[in-house]
Protein backbone atom coordinates (compact mmCIF):
# COMPACT_ATOMS: atom_id res chain seq x y z
CA UNK A 1 0.00 0.00 0.00
CA UNK A 2 1.56 3.41 -1.02
CA UNK A 3 1.07 6.78 0.62
CA UNK A 4 -1.94 7.54 -1.61
CA UNK A 5 -3.82 4.49 -0.30
CA UNK A 6 -3.44 2.50 -3.54
CA UNK A 7 -2.29 -1.10 -3.69
CA UNK A 8 0.73 -1.11 -6.04
CA UNK A 9 -0.09 -4.69 -7.10
CA UNK A 10 -3.62 -3.72 -8.08
CA UNK A 11 -5.21 -5.72 -5.30
CA UNK A 12 -8.21 -4.46 -3.38
CA UNK A 13 -8.51 -4.76 0.38
CA UNK A 14 -10.33 -7.93 1.32
CA UNK A 15 -13.97 -7.53 2.27
CA UNK A 16 -14.88 -9.36 5.45
CA UNK A 17 -16.95 -12.42 4.56
CA UNK A 18 -20.62 -12.29 5.60
CA UNK A 19 -21.99 -15.62 6.79
CA UNK A 20 -24.82 -16.81 4.62
CA UNK A 21 -28.14 -17.26 6.33
CA UNK A 22 -28.97 -20.95 6.36
CA UNK A 23 -32.38 -21.91 5.10
CA UNK A 24 -33.70 -25.14 6.50
CA UNK A 25 -30.70 -27.24 7.38
CA UNK A 26 -30.27 -29.47 10.39
CA UNK A 27 -32.45 -27.37 12.70
CA UNK A 28 -35.42 -27.69 10.34
CA UNK A 29 -34.85 -31.42 9.94
CA UNK A 30 -34.67 -31.92 13.70
CA UNK A 31 -37.91 -30.00 14.18
CA UNK A 32 -39.67 -32.02 11.49
CA UNK A 33 -38.37 -35.34 12.85
CA UNK A 34 -39.48 -34.47 16.39
CA UNK A 35 -42.94 -33.30 15.30
CA UNK A 36 -43.43 -36.40 13.16
CA UNK A 37 -42.40 -38.61 16.08
CA UNK A 38 -44.77 -36.69 18.36
CA UNK A 39 -47.73 -37.12 16.02
CA UNK A 40 -46.94 -40.83 15.62
CA UNK A 41 -46.90 -41.35 19.37
CA UNK A 42 -50.01 -39.24 19.89
CA UNK A 43 -51.82 -41.34 17.30
CA UNK A 44 -50.78 -44.62 18.90
CA UNK A 45 -50.90 -43.76 22.61
CA UNK A 46 -52.84 -40.51 22.94
CA UNK A 47 -51.83 -37.40 24.86
CA UNK A 48 -51.87 -39.26 28.16
CA UNK A 49 -49.25 -41.70 26.86
CA UNK A 50 -46.96 -39.15 25.25
CA UNK A 51 -43.36 -39.53 26.46
CA UNK A 52 -40.68 -36.95 25.67
CA UNK A 53 -38.08 -39.68 26.07
CA UNK A 54 -39.79 -41.92 23.50
CA UNK A 55 -40.33 -39.00 21.12
CA UNK A 56 -36.61 -38.20 21.28
CA UNK A 57 -35.72 -41.84 20.62
CA UNK A 58 -38.06 -42.02 17.63
CA UNK A 59 -36.69 -38.77 16.24
CA UNK A 60 -33.06 -39.80 16.80
CA UNK A 61 -32.22 -36.80 18.98
CA UNK A 62 -31.26 -36.24 22.59
CA UNK A 63 -34.06 -35.75 25.09
CA UNK A 64 -32.42 -32.48 26.14
CA UNK A 65 -32.82 -31.23 22.55
CA UNK A 66 -36.59 -31.63 22.79
CA UNK A 67 -36.79 -29.91 26.19
CA UNK A 68 -34.51 -27.10 25.08
CA UNK A 69 -36.63 -26.29 22.04
CA UNK A 70 -40.16 -26.91 23.37
CA UNK A 71 -39.80 -26.77 27.15
CA UNK A 72 -42.95 -28.70 28.06
CA UNK A 73 -44.94 -31.63 26.77
CA UNK A 74 -48.00 -29.50 26.05
CA UNK A 75 -45.92 -26.98 24.09
CA UNK A 76 -44.66 -29.86 21.96
CA UNK A 77 -48.21 -31.11 21.41
CA UNK A 78 -49.30 -27.59 20.44
CA UNK A 79 -46.59 -27.30 17.78
CA UNK A 80 -47.24 -30.81 16.45
CA UNK A 81 -50.98 -30.27 16.10
CA UNK A 82 -50.44 -26.93 14.36
CA UNK A 83 -48.13 -28.72 11.94
CA UNK A 84 -50.79 -31.36 11.34
CA UNK A 85 -53.18 -28.75 9.96
CA UNK A 86 -50.80 -27.72 7.18
CA UNK A 87 -49.10 -30.95 6.13
CA UNK A 88 -50.29 -32.67 2.94
CA UNK A 89 -53.27 -30.36 2.56
CA UNK A 90 -52.70 -28.34 -0.61
CA UNK A 91 -55.35 -25.72 -1.33
CA UNK A 92 -57.69 -27.08 -4.05
CA UNK A 93 -57.86 -25.17 -7.31
CA UNK A 94 -60.05 -27.17 -9.70
CA UNK A 95 -61.53 -24.11 -11.37
CA UNK A 96 -65.00 -24.54 -9.84
CA UNK A 97 -66.37 -24.09 -6.34
CA UNK A 98 -68.04 -27.50 -6.41
CA UNK A 99 -64.82 -29.23 -7.43
CA UNK A 100 -62.84 -27.41 -4.74
CA UNK A 101 -65.37 -28.27 -2.03
CA UNK A 102 -65.27 -31.93 -3.04
CA UNK A 103 -61.47 -31.91 -2.67
CA UNK A 104 -61.73 -30.20 0.72
CA UNK A 105 -64.20 -32.86 1.88
CA UNK A 106 -61.82 -35.57 0.66
CA UNK A 107 -58.98 -33.94 2.61
CA UNK A 108 -61.08 -33.90 5.78
CA UNK A 109 -61.99 -37.56 5.31
CA UNK A 110 -58.34 -38.51 4.70
CA UNK A 111 -57.13 -36.55 7.72
CA UNK A 112 -59.64 -38.03 10.16
CA UNK A 113 -59.18 -41.54 8.80
CA UNK A 114 -55.47 -41.50 9.62
CA UNK A 115 -54.76 -43.88 12.51
CA UNK A 116 -55.28 -42.17 15.87
CA UNK A 117 -56.16 -38.71 14.51
CA UNK A 118 -59.80 -38.87 15.60
CA UNK A 119 -58.62 -39.91 19.06
CA UNK A 120 -56.13 -37.03 19.10
CA UNK A 121 -58.69 -34.38 18.15
CA UNK A 122 -61.15 -35.73 20.71
CA UNK A 123 -58.44 -35.58 23.38
CA UNK A 124 -57.65 -31.98 22.46
CA UNK A 125 -61.27 -31.09 23.09
CA UNK A 126 -61.35 -32.97 26.40
CA UNK A 127 -58.18 -31.24 27.63
CA UNK A 128 -59.31 -27.72 26.78
CA UNK A 129 -58.63 -26.59 30.37
CA UNK A 130 -54.90 -26.72 29.63
CA UNK A 131 -53.99 -23.34 28.07
CA UNK A 132 -51.33 -24.80 25.76
CA UNK A 133 -53.61 -27.60 24.54
CA UNK A 134 -56.52 -25.19 24.08
CA UNK A 135 -54.25 -22.90 22.07
CA UNK A 136 -53.14 -25.87 19.96
CA UNK A 137 -56.74 -26.77 19.20
CA UNK A 138 -57.55 -23.19 18.18
CA UNK A 139 -54.43 -22.98 16.01
CA UNK A 140 -55.32 -26.26 14.33
CA UNK A 141 -58.74 -24.99 13.25
CA UNK A 142 -57.47 -21.49 12.44
CA UNK A 143 -54.76 -22.98 10.22
CA UNK A 144 -57.29 -25.18 8.46
CA UNK A 145 -59.64 -22.26 7.76
CA UNK A 146 -56.86 -19.84 6.79
CA UNK A 147 -55.37 -22.27 4.30
CA UNK A 148 -58.69 -22.93 2.58
CA UNK A 149 -60.17 -19.42 2.63
CA UNK A 150 -58.66 -18.84 -0.83
CA UNK A 151 -61.11 -21.38 -2.25
CA UNK A 152 -64.05 -19.17 -1.28
CA UNK A 153 -62.31 -15.97 -2.36
CA UNK A 154 -61.65 -17.38 -5.82
CA UNK A 155 -65.26 -18.54 -6.09
CA UNK A 156 -66.40 -14.98 -5.35
CA UNK A 157 -64.04 -13.64 -8.01
CA UNK A 158 -65.50 -16.08 -10.56
CA UNK A 159 -69.04 -14.99 -9.64
CA UNK A 160 -70.01 -18.33 -8.11
CA UNK A 161 -70.58 -16.68 -4.72
CA UNK A 162 -71.50 -13.12 -3.70
CA UNK A 163 -68.53 -10.89 -2.87
CA UNK A 164 -69.64 -10.38 0.72
CA UNK A 165 -69.67 -14.07 1.62
CA UNK A 166 -67.45 -14.69 4.68
CA UNK A 167 -65.05 -17.53 3.74
CA UNK A 168 -64.94 -19.04 7.21
CA UNK A 169 -68.73 -19.25 7.44
CA UNK A 170 -68.89 -21.18 4.16
CA UNK A 171 -66.17 -23.58 5.28
CA UNK A 172 -67.81 -24.10 8.68
CA UNK A 173 -71.14 -24.87 7.02
CA UNK A 174 -69.49 -27.49 4.84
CA UNK A 175 -67.11 -29.04 7.36
CA UNK A 176 -69.28 -29.11 10.52
CA UNK A 177 -71.48 -32.05 9.43
CA UNK A 178 -68.42 -33.87 8.06
CA UNK A 179 -66.50 -33.64 11.33
CA UNK A 180 -69.66 -34.46 13.30
CA UNK A 181 -70.25 -37.60 11.27
CA UNK A 182 -66.61 -38.70 11.56
CA UNK A 183 -65.83 -37.73 15.15
CA UNK A 184 -69.13 -37.91 17.01
CA UNK A 185 -71.24 -40.62 15.43
CA UNK A 186 -68.24 -42.49 13.96
CA UNK A 187 -69.75 -43.01 10.52
CA UNK A 188 -67.92 -43.00 7.18
CA UNK A 189 -68.30 -40.19 4.69
CA UNK A 190 -70.21 -41.69 1.79
CA UNK A 191 -70.11 -39.84 -1.51
CA UNK A 192 -73.85 -39.14 -1.39
CA UNK A 193 -73.52 -37.54 2.04
CA UNK A 194 -70.61 -35.35 0.90
CA UNK A 195 -72.51 -34.28 -2.21
CA UNK A 196 -75.56 -33.38 -0.12
CA UNK A 197 -73.43 -31.23 2.22
CA UNK A 198 -71.86 -29.45 -0.75
CA UNK A 199 -75.25 -28.87 -2.41
CA UNK A 200 -76.64 -27.38 0.81
CA UNK A 201 -73.60 -25.17 1.35
CA UNK A 202 -73.68 -23.80 -2.19
CA UNK A 203 -77.43 -23.25 -2.03
CA UNK A 204 -77.18 -21.29 1.23
CA UNK A 205 -74.41 -18.94 0.15
CA UNK A 206 -74.92 -18.56 -3.59
CA UNK A 207 -78.44 -17.24 -3.02
CA UNK A 208 -77.16 -14.19 -1.14
CA UNK A 209 -79.56 -15.03 1.70
CA UNK A 210 -76.89 -16.41 4.01
CA UNK A 211 -77.05 -15.30 7.65
CA UNK A 212 -74.77 -12.41 8.53
CA UNK A 213 -71.70 -13.45 10.50
N, C-alpha and C positions, 0 to 999 in steps of 0.2 A: 504494500500500500504506500503511495507517494504522498507528498505533503498536500496535494490537491484532493486527496480522498479517493483517487482512482487506483484500481488494481492494475499494475503494469502488465500482468499476464492476461488481462481481459476477463478475469473471473469475477463473478458477483458474490457478495457476501451470502453465506448460506442462510436460507430462511428456516427458522425453527419448524420442525415437522409438527403438524396438527393431527392428533390421533383421530382416526375415523370413527364416527359413531357406529357401533355395531347394531345391526338390525336383526332381531331374532337371536340366533346363536344359542349357546348352551343354556342360558337363563330361561329362554322361551321354551326350549325342549324340556327342561326340568319341570317348569310349570305345567306344561301339557301332560307330561308323564304322571305327575302327581295328581292332577285333576282327573285324568282318565282312571287311575287306580282308585281314586276316591269314589267316582261314580260306579265303578265295578263293585266295590265293596258295599256301597249303599244299596245297590240293586240286589246283591246276594244276601246281605245281613241286616239291612235297614240302618237307620240313624243310631238306634240303640246299640248296634253291634259294630259301629265304626271304630276302628283302632288306628291311631296315628302310626304306631309301630308297624302294623301290617300294611298300611298305605305306603309307608316308606320302603318296605321290603318289595312290594309289588312294583313300585316306581324305580327301584334300584338306586335310591338316594339314602343319605343318612337321616335318621329321625330328627336330628337337630336342624337339618335343612328345612324340614317341613315346619317345625316350630318357629324357626327364625323368620320364615316368610309369612306364615299365616297366624301364628300366635296361639290360636285356640281351635278346638275341633269345630265349633259352630262357624267360625270365620272361614275355615276350609270348606265346609258344607255350602256356605253362602256362595263362595267363588265357584265351586263345582256346579251348583245348580244354575247359576247365571250363565256359565259356559254351555250347559246343556241346552239352553234356549236358542243358542245361535248355531250350534254345530249341525252340519248336514241338513240345514233348512234354507236352501236358496229361495229367494223371493220369486214366486211364479210370474211369468210374463208370456202367457199364451196368446195374447192379443184380444182376448175377450174376458169380461168379468166372470161369466159362467165357468170358463175353462180355468181361470185362476182360482176361483173358489173351490172347484173340484180338487185342484192340486193341494190347496191348503188343507182341505179335509183329509186328503190322503196322508199329508205330513203329520197331522194330528193323530190319525190312526196308527201310523208307523211309530211315532214317538211313544204313545201309550202302550203299544204292543211289545215294546222292548222289555226284556226280562227285568222285573223289579221296579220299573219306572212308575207304574200305577201305585205300588206300595210306597215308593219314595214321595210322590206328590201327596198321597194321603197322610203320610207322616209329617210332612211340612205343614199341612193344615192343622194337624193335631198338636203340633209343638209351637203354635203361633205365639205363645206367651214368651218364648225366648226371643229377645230383640233381634239377634243375628239371624235366626231362622226365619222370623217374620219378614225381615228385610230381604232375605234370599228369595222367599216366596213372591214378594212384590216385584223384585227385580226379574224373576223368571217370567212373570206375566207381562211386565212392562216391556221386556226385551222381545217377547213374542209379538206383542201388538205393534211395537215400533218397527220391527223388521217387515211386517206385512202391511203396514199402513199405505205403502206405495201402491199396492194393488188397488185400493179404493181410490186413491188420488188419480191414478191413470184411468180408471173407469169413468171418473167425473170428467176428465179431459176429453175422453172419447164420446161423451154425451150419454153414456149408459146409466149414469147416476147424476142427480142434481149436484150442483157445485157446493151446496151448503151441507152436504151429508157428512156427518162426523165419522171418520174412518174407524175409530175404536168401537163406536156403537154398532156399525155394520158387522165388524169382526166378532164382537160379543154375541150378537144375535145368531150368527152362524155357528160359532164354536161352543156356546153354552150347552145346547142339547147334545152335541157330540161328546163333550167331556162328561156330561151327566150320564149318558148312556154307557160310556166306557168305565168311568170311575165309581159311579154310585150303584147302578143296577147291573154292572158287569155283563153287558151284552155287546156283541160284535157290531161293527158299523157296516150294515148291508148297504149295497149300492142304492137300493130304493130309498132307504132312510136318508142317506146323504143327499140324494137328488131332491127329496122333499124339503130338507132343511135349506138347500140352496134356493129352490123355487120360492119358499116363504121369505127368505132374506131379500131376494131381489124384488119380490112383489112389494114388500114393506117399504123399501127405500127408493125404488125407482119411481114410485107413484108420487113422491114429494109429500106424502102424508105421514112420514115417520115422526115419532114423538121427539120433541126437542130435548136435547141432552144438556 
